[in-house]
Amino acid sequence: MPPIHPHLADEPPKGRSLRDRVEASGPLAEAELLRLGLELSRALAHRHAAGALEEGLSPDSVFLAKDGGAVLVTGRPAPDGAEGWVPFERLAERPQPASDLYQLGAVILFAATGKRPAAFGLPQGLSRGLLSEVPAALRPSVERLLDPVWDKRPKTALESAEEFDCLAQGKATPRQRFRRKAAAGGLAALLALGAGAGLLRTKAPPAPSGPPPAIQRTSPAFVPQPDAELPLALWSPVREVSSEVMALRPAADGGIWVFTKSEAALFEAGSLRGPRKTLDDILEVSKSPGPTKEGPRPRRPSYAAGVGAGGEAFMGGWDGAVYRGRLDGTAAQWPPVLGEHGRVDDMAWRDGTLWAAWNGRLWTWREGQSAWAQPPGHPPTGMKTLDVSAAGEVLAGGAGGLWRQEADGWRRVWKGTADKDDVVSLAQDAQGRLLVGTHDGFLTLTRGGEAVGQRELQGHWVTGFAEGGDGRLWVGTWDSGVHLRADGRWFPFGFAYGLPSDTVAGLAVNAHKVLWVGMYGGGAVAGSEKALADAARAAEAPARLPGDAYDSVEDAARRNTAEGKPDGGVARLRIGELDFVYFDGRQVAPPGPGWLSADGTSARFAGNSWVLRRADGAETALPPMPSAQWGGASAVLIDAKGRLWAGTSGAGVFVYDSGSWKAHEAEAGLDKNPVTSLAEDKAGNIWVGTAPPFDREAGKYQRKNLHRFDGRSWTSYSPDDGLGYWYTAAVRALPDGSVAAATNGGLSVVHAGGVRNYSRADGFKDPSADWVAVDAAGRLLLTHYSDGLTLADDYRFSAVKSRQGLFSDKLRAAAFDGRGRAWLLAADGRAFVTTWAALKDAAK
């Protein structure tokens, strides 16, 4: 019988395995590595075409013939995931064809270095700084194969084979040809943008003493080119940084610093490509050994704040650590840690002094100091943001307002008057006025603190400012993208108008009049500031979906439902002076845990105890739950037997039955495992969704995230048991007896035969859902806190967002009423009532 493929076999052939070959003779040469990658890619393409995945790919399943040819032995057991051979989605039992490509990359990495993947920080992330042993020509291909995010790897094994084939022949790969073409087009277009735009100083610190390292200028300007992945050609994605952008800051030389959770990157003033990076290859060793054979597990720091200082960057972590990196790669003294708990909220640099806002207070450090110090006359606690004024004065904002350091101490420049007046962003415009961003819009102040005009963009959480030409002002928000102020008018220009996300973490205009926008979870984009301003002026909002809009869900319920009588999944109760609104029994207004049963019995949390209210209005206050450490109420359910189930934030689940409380904690893995939701299925089983804590030291989740109680014992689920992901946001019983769990990896449906997961591969565009609603026909609505609505009809998914006329992309809950209409509740309290048909038409 002829072989199934020249590079595939059912049994080990004659010759040594790749592991034996490398351990005996050392790493393979560059030509051997290219051949290995090409032949294994072709073998995987054959397997994938036959509908099979190859989870056993490892150096032990690859054999080398005398002529150096590679043979992959199929059907071998999966390699040790603790050593980094297996990607995260395969460990979570959500394998993709791209999972095999990750393991291909791990095999090539081993063949090039002789080291296991965990030594490079995998599978959590690849430390590029440790790849010096990999031939330079192969590094981009290896990095792509080993990307922790599966859909950022090559789309197919054939694509990977073509890449290795080109490299072996000394030709440019398709990706290299595309990038060269794009770069050539970008450098040639619209050079008339010129240079020398006046910069708004959005947290732009002066350079440290001494000249920074010289930066070569290769292009006078860069103009973004159209990109097929975005609705508007105005925005050009900045592809070479992580998607989780924490801040943008103008650099002293006219470029842009981009700070993300995993790196600091400096882009030259005339380019969106080829940033100079630092702090992107740091690996730390955890304090306790992880599940590896060689001791402690390496981990990658996660950065929360950053500041550039000439040719180096400082970044603060989520755990009080502070890091320092230089663009030229030379070593530098790290500042001491601030502490073990609490994120570093912001940083600034002035005259050789590093400033940090941590745990509500300000701290300073200079080169050579062994500890951080608090500046004299420290302002009150609650400080969250920092800036350095044009005059070199340090500005600090937070819960107490805005403070400025002066020669004789700290002076409060402005004090807020409302609950949402915490200062969260600071800048100074070209006229020297202070721009103060809060959770409720922003104010313009004189240097002395007098308000200039009225509060603007009220109702929005303002995260940053950037000044364009002709007096234009761009303002970034956490909830509605960017807004342009021009000619005395405001123009919204967020997600509905083409921005990839509404969650803006920072923005800036560089020396070539290019507007940069950084988004948490959405990466960074840039475009011609003038062209974007023209587009913002001309933009029209999408036509709104047919339906009724309301300022609040309480108003919607008052106008559409009778008090005390459920209308399908929507109900309203009048208790005292408040209207309580429920979606599928769950209290959605006022926000908080609460429940309404079909018989009219309600449960609400008042003070420190639960109050039961019968349909006739009689109320009973229950005794407090017995645990002193129960951590607050987070979810509630009244089951079909009339028992009250209460989930907590840290001490499991309590049930009130026959006049007493019973706790379910350690026996179900519910202790220290915050409860997010409760549900009862058709068979009377109680389901509990949880958000288990992640153990950073061990590199794994400490608990499971979905639990079922059948009246006698508990059964728990996690990705180890087939569930889609590790965080359950909502649990919902379905009409057919199955249960839907919305996780941050998609939708998992648990039924008698097992678990079925739905994710991006099934058309589920945003895998992180926060609420599930279902109608009598089994059709689903899944809401997303930042990405609109997903519809599921017979588990065929489609999306509706503000670009298609949805009233908000930040949704908190949904329900179907008795007439089949869909009720949608936004995070800001607004509500919208529409039909399934209208949603389906918009999704098309």
Disulfide bonds with the S-S distance in Angstrom:
none
